[in-house]
Each structure stands twice: as structure tokens, then as C-alpha cells.
Amino acid sequence: MKQYTLNRKTYKDVKRMDHQQMDAFCKNLYKAGHADGMKDAEGLTENEVREVILGVKGIGPKKAEDIVNALTAAQKERS
């Protein structure tokens, strides 16, 4: 996780901003944080999930494929 550090120049720039400039600054800061959070929250790929499921005793290739398909469908519905 990256940490945001406020340097002296940015601090002075923020102090001089009007309402519109501060609004734009905050939106950009939020978007950058959101993008970093989404990147950190990425999960396993379908192939990685399939390999993990196949490692479970009693689950064969057919059942593993059914599980992966169900997870993929649920992920698409969520988006």
C-alpha cells in the first residue's frame, strides 16, 4: 500500500486554492486512492481458482469447472 505524503509545495498550493480548485484537488486525490485500492483488491484468476479447487480431495475436473463457472457468473453479476 502506498502512503500519501504531503510535501511543502503541495501544502502551500492547497492553502492558496479557491473552492473550485480544492474540489478538483480532492476529486483527483480520491480517484488516485480508489484506483490504488482496486488494484490491491484484485483476486485470483480463473485458472488459479481452478487449481486450488482441484487440490481439494473429492473434487474432480467437472465439478471444479462447475464451481469456477458459478464464481465467474457471480462476479459478472456483481460488476
GIZIMO-V105435 format. One record per residue. RES is the residue in one letter. PHI is phi as a letter, one per 40 degrees, with the letter a starting at -180 (none if undefined). D_FIRST is the distance of its C-alpha to the first C-alpha in Angstrom with 1 decimal. Layout:
<<RES/PHI/D_FIRST> <RES/PHI/D_FIRST>>
This chain:
<<M/none/0.0> <K/c/3.8> <Q/b/6.5> <Y/c/9.8> <T/b/12.8> <L/c/16.2> <N/c/18.7> <R/c/22.4> <K/c/23.4> <T/c/21.1> <Y/d/22.3> <K/c/25.9> <D/c/25.4> <V/c/24.2> <K/c/27.2> <R/c/29.5> <M/c/28.3> <D/c/30.6> <H/d/29.7> <Q/c/29.3> <Q/c/27.0> <M/c/24.8> <D/c/24.7> <A/c/23.6> <F/c/20.9> <C/c/19.5> <K/c/19.7> <N/c/17.9> <L/c/15.0> <Y/c/14.9> <K/c/15.2> <A/c/12.3> <G/c/10.0> <H/c/11.9> <A/c/11.6> <D/c/7.8> <G/c/8.3> <M/c/11.2> <K/c/9.9> <D/c/7.5> <A/c/10.8> <E/c/13.1> <G/b/15.7> <L/c/18.4> <T/c/21.0> <E/d/24.6> <N/c/25.7> <E/c/23.2> <V/c/24.3> <R/d/27.9> <E/c/27.6> <V/c/26.2> <I/c/28.9> <L/c/31.6> <G/c/30.8> <V/c/32.0> <K/c/35.6> <G/g/38.0> <I/b/35.9> <G/c/37.4> <P/d/36.4> <K/c/38.0> <K/c/36.3> <A/c/32.9> <E/c/33.5> <D/c/34.5> <I/c/31.3> <V/c/29.1> <N/c/31.2> <A/c/30.9> <L/c/27.1> <T/c/27.0> <A/c/29.5> <A/c/27.6> <Q/c/24.4> <K/c/26.5> <E/c/28.1> <R/c/24.9> <S/c/23.9>>
